[in-house]
Amino acid sequence: MIKWTRWIIGVLTTLTVVGCGQSTYISTQSETTLRRGLGGEPASLDPSAAADTFSVQVIQDLYEGLLREGPNGEITPAVASSWTVDPSGTIYKFELRPNARWSNGQRVLAQNFVTAWQRVVDPKQGSPVSNDLRLIAGAGEIISGKAPLKS
């Protein structure tokens, strides 16, 4: 159960992408620059389309997920301030930080995560990372086109 819980959290964190990684920030009065050493060119900065390591490395600097992995492998809060798992280990409830904001100042909502994951499993999108969400109830049927995408 713990192994699956960690795997689920890892997948969700990867898809919604945490703000971590090795980066150098250079700040001046007029701008902030992120300098990132990469071994190759990112194919995409869209988390639902990024299946290569180079893209994921940059995306980790751009987005923050519900949870993140700490330096010792522990799961820590990110956009979620807390979470609970039901006794069966199949239902997760996340409480979002009330001060979580997008770069434009708008509040981050639970629906933002739902919409992102629905986009990943939508067969019309053809996301290369859709299989990572198959262990969410009903996702496999949606990905394979056997069930409709709920709005």
N, CA, C and O atoms as a GROMACS GRO file, in nm:
protein
  604
    1MET      N    1   0.082  -0.119   0.000
    1MET     CA    2   0.000   0.000   0.000
    1MET      C    3   0.087   0.125   0.000
    1MET      O    4   0.062   0.216  -0.079
    2ILE      N    5   0.189   0.133   0.087
    2ILE     CA    6   0.276   0.250   0.092
    2ILE      C    7   0.349   0.266  -0.040
    2ILE      O    8   0.365   0.378  -0.089
    3LYS      N    9   0.394   0.155  -0.098
    3LYS     CA   10   0.466   0.161  -0.224
    3LYS      C   11   0.376   0.222  -0.332
    3LYS      O   12   0.420   0.309  -0.407
    4TRP      N   13   0.250   0.176  -0.341
    4TRP     CA   14   0.157   0.231  -0.440
    4TRP      C   15   0.126   0.377  -0.411
    4TRP      O   16   0.116   0.457  -0.504
    5THR      N   17   0.110   0.412  -0.284
    5THR     CA   18   0.082   0.551  -0.248
    5THR      C   19   0.195   0.640  -0.294
    5THR      O   20   0.171   0.746  -0.353
    6ARG      N   21   0.318   0.599  -0.268
    6ARG     CA   22   0.433   0.681  -0.310
    6ARG      C   23   0.439   0.689  -0.462
    6ARG      O   24   0.472   0.794  -0.517
    7TRP      N   25   0.407   0.578  -0.530
    7TRP     CA   26   0.410   0.578  -0.676
    7TRP      C   27   0.305   0.672  -0.731
    7TRP      O   28   0.332   0.749  -0.823
    8ILE      N   29   0.183   0.668  -0.676
    8ILE     CA   30   0.075   0.755  -0.721
    8ILE      C   31   0.115   0.901  -0.699
    8ILE      O   32   0.100   0.984  -0.789
    9ILE      N   33   0.164   0.931  -0.581
    9ILE     CA   34   0.205   1.068  -0.552
    9ILE      C   35   0.317   1.111  -0.646
    9ILE      O   36   0.319   1.225  -0.692
   10GLY      N   37   0.410   1.021  -0.673
   10GLY     CA   38   0.519   1.052  -0.766
   10GLY      C   39   0.469   1.083  -0.905
   10GLY      O   40   0.515   1.178  -0.969
   11VAL      N   41   0.376   1.002  -0.953
   11VAL     CA   42   0.320   1.026  -1.087
   11VAL      C   43   0.247   1.158  -1.092
   11VAL      O   44   0.267   1.237  -1.184
   12LEU      N   45   0.161   1.183  -0.994
   12LEU     CA   46   0.085   1.308  -0.993
   12LEU      C   47   0.178   1.427  -0.980
   12LEU      O   48   0.155   1.531  -1.042
   13THR      N   49   0.280   1.414  -0.900
   13THR     CA   50   0.376   1.522  -0.884
   13THR      C   51   0.450   1.547  -1.014
   13THR      O   52   0.471   1.662  -1.053
   14THR      N   53   0.490   1.440  -1.082
   14THR     CA   54   0.561   1.456  -1.209
   14THR      C   55   0.472   1.522  -1.312
   14THR      O   56   0.517   1.611  -1.384
   15LEU      N   57   0.347   1.479  -1.321
   15LEU     CA   58   0.257   1.534  -1.423
   15LEU      C   59   0.217   1.678  -1.395
   15LEU      O   60   0.198   1.756  -1.488
   16THR      N   61   0.205   1.713  -1.270
   16THR     CA   62   0.169   1.848  -1.240
   16THR      C   63   0.291   1.932  -1.212
   16THR      O   64   0.283   2.054  -1.199
   17VAL      N   65   0.400   1.867  -1.201
   17VAL     CA   66   0.536   1.917  -1.201
   17VAL      C   67   0.567   2.010  -1.084
   17VAL      O   68   0.509   2.118  -1.069
   18VAL      N   69   0.659   1.965  -1.004
   18VAL     CA   70   0.701   2.039  -0.888
   18VAL      C   71   0.809   2.139  -0.922
   18VAL      O   72   0.880   2.124  -1.022
   19GLY      N   73   0.823   2.241  -0.841
   19GLY     CA   74   0.927   2.341  -0.862
   19GLY      C   75   1.052   2.302  -0.788
   19GLY      O   76   1.079   2.354  -0.679
   20CYS      N   77   1.129   2.213  -0.844
   20CYS     CA   78   1.256   2.175  -0.784
   20CYS      C   79   1.355   2.146  -0.895
   20CYS      O   80   1.318   2.149  -1.013
   21GLY      N   81   1.474   2.118  -0.861
   21GLY     CA   82   1.576   2.089  -0.962
   21GLY      C   83   1.698   2.174  -0.938
   21GLY      O   84   1.697   2.265  -0.854
   22GLN      N   85   1.803   2.145  -1.010
   22GLN     CA   86   1.925   2.220  -0.994
   22GLN      C   87   1.922   2.337  -1.091
   22GLN      O   88   1.926   2.318  -1.212
   23SER      N   89   1.916   2.456  -1.037
   23SER     CA   90   1.907   2.576  -1.118
   23SER      C   91   1.989   2.686  -1.054
   23SER      O   92   2.019   2.681  -0.935
   24THR      N   93   2.023   2.782  -1.132
   24THR     CA   94   2.092   2.899  -1.082
   24THR      C   95   2.008   3.021  -1.114
   24THR      O   96   1.972   3.043  -1.230
   25TYR      N   97   1.976   3.099  -1.013
   25TYR     CA   98   1.897   3.219  -1.033
   25TYR      C   99   1.988   3.339  -1.018
   25TYR      O  100   2.061   3.350  -0.919
   26ILE      N  101   1.984   3.428  -1.114
   26ILE     CA  102   2.064   3.549  -1.109
   26ILE      C  103   1.966   3.665  -1.105
   26ILE      O  104   1.883   3.680  -1.194
   27SER      N  105   1.976   3.745  -1.003
   27SER     CA  106   1.880   3.853  -0.986
   27SER      C  107   1.951   3.987  -0.994
   27SER      O  108   2.057   4.007  -0.934
   28THR      N  109   1.891   4.077  -1.068
   28THR     CA  110   1.936   4.216  -1.073
   28THR      C  111   1.815   4.301  -1.039
   28THR      O  112   1.706   4.248  -1.017
   29GLN      N  113   1.834   4.432  -1.035
   29GLN     CA  114   1.721   4.519  -1.004
   29GLN      C  115   1.613   4.512  -1.110
   29GLN      O  116   1.495   4.526  -1.078
   30SER      N  117   1.650   4.490  -1.235
   30SER     CA  118   1.552   4.498  -1.342
   30SER      C  119   1.498   4.363  -1.388
   30SER      O  120   1.392   4.359  -1.452
   31GLU      N  121   1.565   4.252  -1.357
   31GLU     CA  122   1.518   4.123  -1.408
   31GLU      C  123   1.572   4.008  -1.324
   31GLU      O  124   1.667   4.023  -1.247
   32THR      N  125   1.509   3.895  -1.340
   32THR     CA  126   1.556   3.771  -1.281
   32THR      C  127   1.575   3.672  -1.395
   32THR      O  128   1.485   3.654  -1.478
   33THR      N  129   1.690   3.609  -1.399
   33THR     CA  130   1.722   3.516  -1.507
   33THR      C  131   1.747   3.379  -1.449
   33THR      O  132   1.818   3.364  -1.350
   34LEU      N  133   1.688   3.279  -1.512
   34LEU     CA  134   1.714   3.140  -1.474
   34LEU      C  135   1.812   3.084  -1.576
   34LEU      O  136   1.783   3.083  -1.696
   35ARG      N  137   1.924   3.038  -1.530
   35ARG     CA  138   2.021   2.972  -1.618
   35ARG      C  139   2.020   2.825  -1.584
   35ARG      O  140   2.041   2.786  -1.469
   36ARG      N  141   1.996   2.743  -1.684
   36ARG     CA  142   1.977   2.600  -1.663
   36ARG      C  143   2.066   2.524  -1.757
   36ARG      O  144   2.054   2.539  -1.879
   37GLY      N  145   2.156   2.444  -1.704
   37GLY     CA  146   2.240   2.360  -1.788
   37GLY      C  147   2.164   2.233  -1.825
   37GLY      O  148   2.121   2.158  -1.738
   38LEU      N  149   2.149   2.209  -1.953
   38LEU     CA  150   2.079   2.091  -2.002
   38LEU      C  151   2.167   2.018  -2.102
   38LEU      O  152   2.250   2.079  -2.170
   39GLY      N  153   2.150   1.889  -2.109
   39GLY     CA  154   2.226   1.809  -2.204
   39GLY      C  155   2.166   1.807  -2.343
   39GLY      O  156   2.224   1.751  -2.435
   40GLY      N  157   2.047   1.869  -2.360
   40GLY     CA  158   1.980   1.871  -2.489
   40GLY      C  159   1.870   1.973  -2.489
   40GLY      O  160   1.846   2.041  -2.390
   41GLU      N  161   1.803   1.984  -2.602
   41GLU     CA  162   1.696   2.083  -2.620
   41GLU      C  163   1.562   2.025  -2.574
   41GLU      O  164   1.527   1.913  -2.613
   42PRO      N  165   1.486   2.099  -2.490
   42PRO     CA  166   1.353   2.052  -2.452
   42PRO      C  167   1.262   2.043  -2.574
   42PRO      O  168   1.262   2.133  -2.658
   43ALA      N  169   1.185   1.936  -2.584
   43ALA     CA  170   1.091   1.919  -2.695
   43ALA      C  171   0.964   2.000  -2.672
   43ALA      O  172   0.900   2.043  -2.767
   44SER      N  173   0.927   2.019  -2.545
   44SER     CA  174   0.802   2.089  -2.513
   44SER      C  175   0.809   2.144  -2.371
   44SER      O  176   0.877   2.088  -2.285
   45LEU      N  177   0.739   2.254  -2.349
   45LEU     CA  178   0.724   2.306  -2.213
   45LEU      C  179   0.582   2.283  -2.163
   45LEU      O  180   0.542   2.338  -2.061
   46ASP      N  181   0.506   2.202  -2.236
   46ASP     CA  182   0.370   2.163  -2.198
   46ASP      C  183   0.379   2.033  -2.119
   46ASP      O  184   0.420   1.931  -2.173
   47PRO      N  185   0.341   2.035  -1.990
   47PRO     CA  186   0.353   1.914  -1.910
   47PRO      C  187   0.279   1.793  -1.967
   47PRO      O  188   0.320   1.679  -1.943
   48SER      N  189   0.173   1.815  -2.043
   48SER     CA  190   0.099   1.701  -2.099
   48SER      C  191   0.165   1.646  -2.224
   48SER      O  192   0.128   1.539  -2.272
   49ALA      N  193   0.262   1.717  -2.279
   49ALA     CA  194   0.328   1.674  -2.402
   49ALA      C  195   0.475   1.641  -2.381
   49ALA      O  196   0.542   1.594  -2.473
   50ALA      N  197   0.524   1.664  -2.263
   50ALA     CA  198   0.667   1.649  -2.236
   50ALA      C  199   0.700   1.509  -2.187
   50ALA      O  200   0.671   1.473  -2.073
   51ALA      N  201   0.761   1.431  -2.274
   51ALA     CA  202   0.799   1.295  -2.236
   51ALA      C  203   0.950   1.278  -2.229
   51ALA      O  204   0.998   1.171  -2.193
   52ASP      N  205   1.024   1.383  -2.263
   52ASP     CA  206   1.171   1.372  -2.263
   52ASP      C  207   1.229   1.436  -2.137
   52ASP      O  208   1.168   1.526  -2.078
   53THR      N  209   1.345   1.390  -2.098
   53THR     CA  210   1.411   1.436  -1.976
   53THR      C  211   1.442   1.586  -1.979
   53THR      O  212   1.428   1.653  -1.877
   54PHE      N  213   1.482   1.637  -2.093
   54PHE     CA  214   1.520   1.778  -2.101
   54PHE      C  215   1.399   1.869  -2.075
   54PHE      O  216   1.410   1.969  -2.005
   55SER      N  217   1.284   1.832  -2.132
   55SER     CA  218   1.162   1.909  -2.109
   55SER      C  219   1.122   1.903  -1.962
   55SER      O  220   1.089   2.006  -1.902
   56VAL      N  221   1.125   1.785  -1.905
   56VAL     CA  222   1.084   1.768  -1.765
   56VAL      C  223   1.173   1.850  -1.672
   56VAL      O  224   1.123   1.907  -1.575
   57GLN      N  225   1.302   1.857  -1.701
   57GLN     CA  226   1.392   1.935  -1.616
   57GLN      C  227   1.352   2.082  -1.614
   57GLN      O  228   1.354   2.145  -1.507
   58VAL      N  229   1.315   2.138  -1.728
   58VAL     CA  230   1.274   2.279  -1.732
   58VAL      C  231   1.135   2.296  -1.671
   58VAL      O  232   1.111   2.391  -1.597
   59ILE      N  233   1.044   2.204  -1.701
   59ILE     CA  234   0.909   2.212  -1.648
   59ILE      C  235   0.911   2.209  -1.494
   59ILE      O  236   0.829   2.275  -1.430
   60GLN      N  237   1.002   2.133  -1.437
   60GLN     CA  238   1.012   2.130  -1.290
   60GLN      C  239   1.046   2.267  -1.233
   60GLN      O  240   1.012   2.295  -1.118
   61ASP      N  241   1.112   2.351  -1.310
   61ASP     CA  242   1.142   2.486  -1.266
   61ASP      C  243   1.026   2.582  -1.288
   61ASP      O  244   1.020   2.688  -1.226
   62LEU      N  245   0.934   2.547  -1.377
   62LEU     CA  246   0.826   2.638  -1.414
   62LEU      C  247   0.696   2.616  -1.337
   62LEU      O  248   0.620   2.710  -1.317
   63TYR      N  249   0.670   2.494  -1.294
   63TYR     CA  250   0.541   2.459  -1.234
   63TYR      C  251   0.560   2.398  -1.096
   63TYR      O  252   0.667   2.346  -1.063
   64GLU      N  253   0.454   2.406  -1.017
   64GLU     CA  254   0.454   2.343  -0.886
   64GLU      C  255   0.334   2.251  -0.878
   64GLU      O  256   0.222   2.290  -0.913
   65GLY      N  257   0.354   2.128  -0.832
   65GLY     CA  258   0.246   2.031  -0.820
   65GLY      C  259   0.180   2.036  -0.683
   65GLY      O  260   0.211   2.122  -0.601
   66LEU      N  261   0.090   1.943  -0.660
   66LEU     CA  262   0.024   1.933  -0.530
   66LEU      C  263   0.125   1.902  -0.420
   66LEU      O  264   0.119   1.958  -0.311
   67LEU      N  265   0.217   1.812  -0.451
   67LEU     CA  266   0.319   1.768  -0.355
   67LEU      C  267   0.454   1.770  -0.423
   67LEU      O  268   0.463   1.779  -0.545
   68ARG      N  269   0.557   1.762  -0.344
   68ARG     CA  270   0.693   1.752  -0.398
   68ARG      C  271   0.770   1.649  -0.318
   68ARG      O  272   0.731   1.611  -0.208
   69GLU      N  273   0.878   1.605  -0.376
   69GLU     CA  274   0.965   1.511  -0.306
   69GLU      C  275   1.081   1.589  -0.246
   69GLU      O  276   1.149   1.664  -0.316
   70GLY      N  277   1.103   1.570  -0.117
   70GLY     CA  278   1.212   1.638  -0.048
   70GLY      C  279   1.345   1.573  -0.079
   70GLY      O  280   1.351   1.470  -0.146
   71PRO      N  281   1.453   1.632  -0.030
   71PRO     CA  282   1.587   1.582  -0.060
   71PRO      C  283   1.613   1.440  -0.011
   71PRO      O  284   1.700   1.371  -0.065
   72ASN      N  285   1.539   1.395   0.089
   72ASN     CA  286   1.558   1.259   0.142
   72ASN      C  287   1.448   1.164   0.096
   72ASN      O  288   1.432   1.056   0.153
   73GLY      N  289   1.372   1.205  -0.008
   73GLY     CA  290   1.268   1.118  -0.061
   73GLY      C  291   1.133   1.130   0.008
   73GLY      O  292   1.038   1.062  -0.031
   74GLU      N  293   1.123   1.215   0.109
   74GLU     CA  294   0.997   1.232   0.178
   74GLU      C  295   0.901   1.317   0.094
   74GLU      O  296   0.945   1.406   0.020
   75ILE      N  297   0.772   1.290   0.105
   75ILE     CA  298   0.671   1.366   0.033
   75ILE      C  299   0.635   1.486   0.120
   75ILE      O  300   0.601   1.470   0.237
   76THR      N  301   0.642   1.605   0.062
   76THR     CA  302   0.613   1.728   0.136
   76THR      C  303   0.510   1.812   0.061
   76THR      O  304   0.491   1.794  -0.060
   77PRO      N  305   0.443   1.903   0.130
   77PRO     CA  306   0.343   1.988   0.064
   77PRO      C  307   0.405   2.079  -0.041
   77PRO      O  308   0.521   2.117  -0.032
   78ALA      N  309   0.325   2.112  -0.140
   78ALA     CA  310   0.362   2.212  -0.241
   78ALA      C  311   0.239   2.303  -0.254
   78ALA      O  312   0.216   2.387  -0.168
   79VAL      N  313   0.160   2.288  -0.359
   79VAL     CA  314   0.035   2.365  -0.368
   79VAL      C  315  -0.064   2.314  -0.264
   79VAL      O  316  -0.141   2.392  -0.208
   80ALA      N  317  -0.062   2.185  -0.237
   80ALA     CA  318  -0.147   2.129  -0.131
   80ALA      C  319  -0.083   2.158   0.004
   80ALA      O  320   0.036   2.135   0.022
   81SER      N  321  -0.162   2.208   0.096
   81SER     CA  322  -0.108   2.232   0.231
   81SER      C  323  -0.119   2.106   0.315
   81SER      O  324  -0.042   2.087   0.409
   82SER      N  325  -0.215   2.020   0.281
   82SER     CA  326  -0.231   1.893   0.353
   82SER      C  327  -0.310   1.798   0.264
   82SER      O  328  -0.368   1.839   0.164
   83TRP      N  329  -0.310   1.670   0.302
   83TRP     CA  330  -0.383   1.570   0.226
   83TRP      C  331  -0.417   1.454   0.317
   83TRP      O  332  -0.351   1.430   0.418
   84THR      N  333  -0.522   1.382   0.278
   84THR     CA  334  -0.560   1.260   0.349
   84THR      C  335  -0.583   1.150   0.246
   84THR      O  336  -0.615   1.176   0.130
   85VAL      N  337  -0.566   1.027   0.292
   85VAL     CA  338  -0.589   0.910   0.208
   85VAL      C  339  -0.689   0.823   0.285
   85VAL      O  340  -0.671   0.797   0.404
   86ASP      N  341  -0.794   0.778   0.215
   86ASP     CA  342  -0.894   0.695   0.283
   86ASP      C  343  -0.833   0.559   0.318
   86ASP      O  344  -0.728   0.524   0.264
   87PRO      N  345  -0.898   0.483   0.406
   87PRO     CA  346  -0.842   0.354   0.450
   87PRO      C  347  -0.815   0.255   0.337
   87PRO      O  348  -0.725   0.172   0.349
   88SER      N  349  -0.891   0.264   0.227
   88SER     CA  350  -0.868   0.171   0.116
   88SER      C  351  -0.747   0.212   0.032
   88SER      O  352  -0.699   0.135  -0.051
   89GLY      N  353  -0.698   0.335   0.053
   89GLY     CA  354  -0.584   0.384  -0.024
   89GLY      C  355  -0.619   0.424  -0.166
   89GLY      O  356  -0.532   0.437  -0.251
   90THR      N  357  -0.749   0.443  -0.191
   90THR     CA  358  -0.792   0.475  -0.328
   90THR      C  359  -0.848   0.615  -0.345
   90THR      O  360  -0.869   0.659  -0.458
   91ILE      N  361  -0.873   0.685  -0.236
   91ILE     CA  362  -0.928   0.820  -0.246
   91ILE      C  363  -0.836   0.916  -0.172
   91ILE      O  364  -0.809   0.900  -0.053
   92TYR      N  365  -0.788   1.014  -0.245
   92TYR     CA  366  -0.699   1.116  -0.190
   92TYR      C  367  -0.774   1.248  -0.187
   92TYR      O  368  -0.842   1.284  -0.283
   93LYS      N  369  -0.763   1.319  -0.077
   93LYS     CA  370  -0.825   1.451  -0.064
   93LYS      C  371  -0.714   1.551  -0.031
   93LYS      O  372  -0.641   1.535   0.066
   94PHE      N  373  -0.704   1.654  -0.115
   94PHE     CA  374  -0.600   1.755  -0.098
   94PHE      C  375  -0.663   1.888  -0.058
   94PHE      O  376  -0.764   1.928  -0.114
   95GLU      N  377  -0.603   1.953   0.039
   95GLU     CA  378  -0.641   2.090   0.075
   95GLU      C  379  -0.535   2.180   0.014
   95GLU      O  380  -0.416   2.163   0.039
   96LEU      N  381  -0.579   2.278  -0.065
   96LEU     CA  382  -0.484   2.367  -0.130
   96LEU      C  383  -0.449   2.484  -0.040
   96LEU      O  384  -0.530   2.530   0.040
   97ARG      N  385  -0.326   2.532  -0.055
   97ARG     CA  386  -0.285   2.652   0.019
   97ARG      C  387  -0.373   2.769  -0.024
   97ARG      O  388  -0.390   2.791  -0.144
   98PRO      N  389  -0.430   2.843   0.068
   98PRO     CA  390  -0.515   2.956   0.030
   98PRO      C  391  -0.438   3.066  -0.042
   98PRO      O  392  -0.496   3.145  -0.116
   99ASN      N  393  -0.307   3.072  -0.020
   99ASN     CA  394  -0.226   3.176  -0.086
   99ASN      C  395  -0.160   3.127  -0.215
   99ASN      O  396  -0.075   3.198  -0.270
  100ALA      N  397  -0.196   3.008  -0.264
  100ALA     CA  398  -0.137   2.957  -0.389
  100ALA      C  399  -0.191   3.039  -0.506
  100ALA      O  400  -0.313   3.049  -0.524
  101ARG      N  401  -0.102   3.096  -0.583
  101ARG     CA  402  -0.140   3.186  -0.693
  101ARG      C  403  -0.063   3.150  -0.820
  101ARG      O  404   0.049   3.100  -0.814
  102TRP      N  405  -0.126   3.177  -0.933
  102TRP     CA  406  -0.060   3.167  -1.063
  102TRP      C  407   0.027   3.292  -1.080
  102TRP      O  408   0.016   3.387  -1.003
  103SER      N  409   0.112   3.292  -1.179
  103SER     CA  410   0.201   3.406  -1.201
  103SER      C  411   0.123   3.534  -1.231
  103SER      O  412   0.177   3.643  -1.214
  104ASN      N  413  -0.002   3.522  -1.276
  104ASN     CA  414  -0.083   3.642  -1.303
  104ASN      C  415  -0.160   3.688  -1.179
  104ASN      O  416  -0.238   3.783  -1.187
  105GLY      N  417  -0.138   3.622  -1.066
  105GLY     CA  418  -0.203   3.661  -0.942
  105GLY      C  419  -0.334   3.589  -0.912
  105GLY      O  420  -0.386   3.600  -0.802
  106GLN      N  421  -0.388   3.516  -1.011
  106GLN     CA  422  -0.513   3.444  -0.987
  106GLN      C  423  -0.489   3.327  -0.894
  106GLN      O  424  -0.382   3.266  -0.894
  107ARG      N  425  -0.591   3.297  -0.814
  107ARG     CA  426  -0.583   3.187  -0.718
  107ARG      C  427  -0.577   3.052  -0.790
  107ARG      O  428  -0.648   3.032  -0.889
  108VAL      N  429  -0.494   2.960  -0.741
  108VAL     CA  430  -0.489   2.824  -0.794
  108VAL      C  431  -0.608   2.748  -0.734
  108VAL      O  432  -0.629   2.750  -0.613
  109LEU      N  433  -0.684   2.682  -0.821
  109LEU     CA  434  -0.804   2.610  -0.779
  109LEU      C  435  -0.787   2.461  -0.803
  109LEU      O  436  -0.708   2.419  -0.888
  110ALA      N  437  -0.861   2.381  -0.728
  110ALA     CA  438  -0.859   2.236  -0.750
  110ALA      C  439  -0.898   2.204  -0.893
  110ALA      O  440  -0.843   2.110  -0.952
  111GLN      N  441  -0.990   2.279  -0.950
  111GLN     CA  442  -1.034   2.255  -1.088
  111GLN      C  443  -0.919   2.268  -1.187
  111GLN      O  444  -0.921   2.204  -1.291
  112ASN      N  445  -0.819   2.349  -1.156
  112ASN     CA  446  -0.702   2.361  -1.244
  112ASN      C  447  -0.631   2.228  -1.257
  112ASN      O  448  -0.586   2.192  -1.366
  113PHE      N  449  -0.620   2.153  -1.148
  113PHE     CA  450  -0.556   2.021  -1.152
  113PHE      C  451  -0.644   1.922  -1.225
  113PHE      O  452  -0.596   1.842  -1.306
  114VAL      N  453  -0.774   1.925  -1.197
  114VAL     CA  454  -0.868   1.834  -1.264
  114VAL      C  455  -0.862   1.856  -1.415
  114VAL      O  456  -0.853   1.760  -1.492
  115THR      N  457  -0.867   1.981  -1.457
  115THR     CA  458  -0.863   2.014  -1.600
  115THR      C  459  -0.734   1.965  -1.664
  115THR      O  460  -0.735   1.912  -1.775
  116ALA      N  461  -0.621   1.983  -1.594
  116ALA     CA  462  -0.491   1.939  -1.648
  116ALA      C  463  -0.489   1.788  -1.666
  116ALA      O  464  -0.442   1.739  -1.769
  117TRP      N  465  -0.538   1.714  -1.568
  117TRP     CA  466  -0.536   1.568  -1.577
  117TRP      C  467  -0.636   1.518  -1.681
  117TRP      O  468  -0.610   1.419  -1.749
  118GLN      N  469  -0.751   1.586  -1.693
  118GLN     CA  470  -0.847   1.548  -1.797
  118GLN      C  471  -0.785   1.568  -1.935
  118GLN      O  472  -0.806   1.488  -2.026
  119ARG      N  473  -0.710   1.673  -1.950
  119ARG     CA  474  -0.642   1.700  -2.077
  119ARG      C  475  -0.543   1.588  -2.110
  119ARG      O  476  -0.531   1.548  -2.226
  120VAL      N  477  -0.472   1.540  -2.009
  120VAL     CA  478  -0.374   1.434  -2.030
  120VAL      C  479  -0.442   1.304  -2.076
  120VAL      O  480  -0.391   1.237  -2.165
  121VAL      N  481  -0.555   1.268  -2.016
  121VAL     CA  482  -0.620   1.141  -2.050
  121VAL      C  483  -0.712   1.151  -2.172
  121VAL      O  484  -0.758   1.048  -2.221
  122ASP      N  485  -0.739   1.271  -2.220
  122ASP     CA  486  -0.826   1.288  -2.337
  122ASP      C  487  -0.761   1.224  -2.460
  122ASP      O  488  -0.652   1.264  -2.499
  123PRO      N  489  -0.826   1.123  -2.520
  123PRO     CA  490  -0.763   1.056  -2.635
  123PRO      C  491  -0.738   1.151  -2.752
  123PRO      O  492  -0.649   1.126  -2.833
  124LYS      N  493  -0.815   1.258  -2.764
  124LYS     CA  494  -0.793   1.356  -2.872
  124LYS      C  495  -0.660   1.428  -2.855
  124LYS      O  496  -0.598   1.471  -2.952
  125GLN      N  497  -0.615   1.441  -2.730
  125GLN     CA  498  -0.488   1.509  -2.701
  125GLN      C  499  -0.370   1.421  -2.741
  125GLN      O  500  -0.268   1.472  -2.788
  126GLY      N  501  -0.383   1.290  -2.723
  126GLY     CA  502  -0.274   1.199  -2.757
  126GLY      C  503  -0.150   1.222  -2.673
  126GLY      O  504  -0.038   1.215  -2.723
  127SER      N  505  -0.169   1.250  -2.546
  127SER     CA  506  -0.057   1.280  -2.458
  127SER      C  507   0.036   1.159  -2.443
  127SER      O  508  -0.010   1.048  -2.417
  128PRO      N  509   0.167   1.181  -2.460
  128PRO     CA  510   0.262   1.070  -2.443
  128PRO      C  511   0.278   1.027  -2.298
  128PRO      O  512   0.342   0.925  -2.271
  129VAL      N  513   0.222   1.103  -2.204
  129VAL     CA  514   0.232   1.066  -2.063
  129VAL      C  515   0.098   1.019  -2.006
  129VAL      O  516   0.084   1.003  -1.885
  130SER      N  517  -0.002   0.996  -2.092
  130SER     CA  518  -0.134   0.959  -2.044
  130SER      C  519  -0.134   0.828  -1.966
  130SER      O  520  -0.211   0.814  -1.871
  131ASN      N  521  -0.052   0.733  -2.005
  131ASN     CA  522  -0.049   0.605  -1.934
  131ASN      C  523  -0.009   0.619  -1.788
  131ASN      O  524  -0.041   0.532  -1.706
  132ASP      N  525   0.060   0.727  -1.754
  132ASP     CA  526   0.099   0.749  -1.614
  132ASP      C  527  -0.023   0.768  -1.524
  132ASP      O  528  -0.014   0.749  -1.403
  133LEU      N  529  -0.138   0.805  -1.583
  133LEU     CA  530  -0.259   0.827  -1.503
  133LEU      C  531  -0.355   0.709  -1.506
  133LEU      O  532  -0.464   0.718  -1.450
  134ARG      N  533  -0.318   0.599  -1.569
  134ARG     CA  534  -0.408   0.484  -1.581
  134ARG      C  535  -0.454   0.428  -1.447
  134ARG      O  536  -0.561   0.366  -1.442
  135LEU      N  537  -0.380   0.446  -1.339
  135LEU     CA  538  -0.426   0.389  -1.215
  135LEU      C  539  -0.527   0.476  -1.142
  135LEU      O  540  -0.571   0.441  -1.032
  136ILE      N  541  -0.565   0.587  -1.200
  136ILE     CA  542  -0.678   0.664  -1.149
  136ILE      C  543  -0.804   0.597  -1.203
  136ILE      O  544  -0.813   0.567  -1.322
  137ALA      N  545  -0.901   0.575  -1.115
  137ALA     CA  546  -1.024   0.504  -1.152
  137ALA      C  547  -1.087   0.566  -1.277
  137ALA      O  548  -1.116   0.686  -1.280
  138GLY      N  549  -1.108   0.484  -1.380
  138GLY     CA  550  -1.173   0.527  -1.503
  138GLY      C  551  -1.081   0.588  -1.608
  138GLY      O  552  -1.123   0.604  -1.722
  139ALA      N  553  -0.959   0.620  -1.572
  139ALA     CA  554  -0.868   0.686  -1.666
  139ALA      C  555  -0.835   0.596  -1.784
  139ALA      O  556  -0.829   0.643  -1.898
  140GLY      N  557  -0.812   0.467  -1.759
  140GLY     CA  558  -0.778   0.374  -1.868
  140GLY      C  559  -0.887   0.368  -1.973
  140GLY      O  560  -0.858   0.363  -2.092
  141GLU      N  561  -1.011   0.367  -1.929
  141GLU     CA  562  -1.124   0.361  -2.022
  141GLU      C  563  -1.133   0.489  -2.105
  141GLU      O  564  -1.165   0.485  -2.224
  142ILE      N  565  -1.105   0.602  -2.042
  142ILE     CA  566  -1.108   0.730  -2.115
  142ILE      C  567  -0.995   0.734  -2.216
  142ILE      O  568  -1.016   0.771  -2.332
  143ILE      N  569  -0.875   0.698  -2.175
  143ILE     CA  570  -0.758   0.699  -2.263
  143ILE      C  571  -0.782   0.611  -2.385
  143ILE      O  572  -0.747   0.648  -2.497
  144SER      N  573  -0.842   0.494  -2.364
  144SER     CA  574  -0.867   0.403  -2.475
  144SER      C  575  -0.991   0.436  -2.556
  144SER      O  576  -1.023   0.366  -2.652
  145GLY      N  577  -1.063   0.542  -2.517
  145GLY     CA  578  -1.182   0.584  -2.592
  145GLY      C  579  -1.306   0.504  -2.559
  145GLY      O  580  -1.407   0.516  -2.629
  146LYS      N  581  -1.303   0.421  -2.455
  146LYS     CA  582  -1.418   0.338  -2.418
  146LYS      C  583  -1.514   0.409  -2.323
  146LYS      O  584  -1.625   0.361  -2.299
  147ALA      N  585  -1.472   0.522  -2.269
  147ALA     CA  586  -1.559   0.601  -2.179
  147ALA      C  587  -1.541   0.748  -2.216
  147ALA      O  588  -1.434   0.790  -2.259
  148PRO      N  589  -1.648   0.826  -2.197
  148PRO     CA  590  -1.637   0.968  -2.231
  148PRO      C  591  -1.557   1.044  -2.126
  148PRO      O  592  -1.548   1.004  -2.010
  149LEU      N  593  -1.500   1.153  -2.169
  149LEU     CA  594  -1.430   1.244  -2.080
  149LEU      C  595  -1.537   1.327  -2.009
  149LEU      O  596  -1.615   1.396  -2.075
  150LYS      N  597  -1.542   1.321  -1.878
  150LYS     CA  598  -1.642   1.397  -1.802
  150LYS      C  599  -1.595   1.539  -1.786
  150LYS      O  600  -1.476   1.565  -1.765
  151SER      N  601  -1.689   1.631  -1.796
  151SER     CA  602  -1.650   1.773  -1.778
  151SER      C  603  -1.691   1.825  -1.645
  151SER      O  604  -1.666   1.942  -1.615
   0.00000   0.00000   0.00000
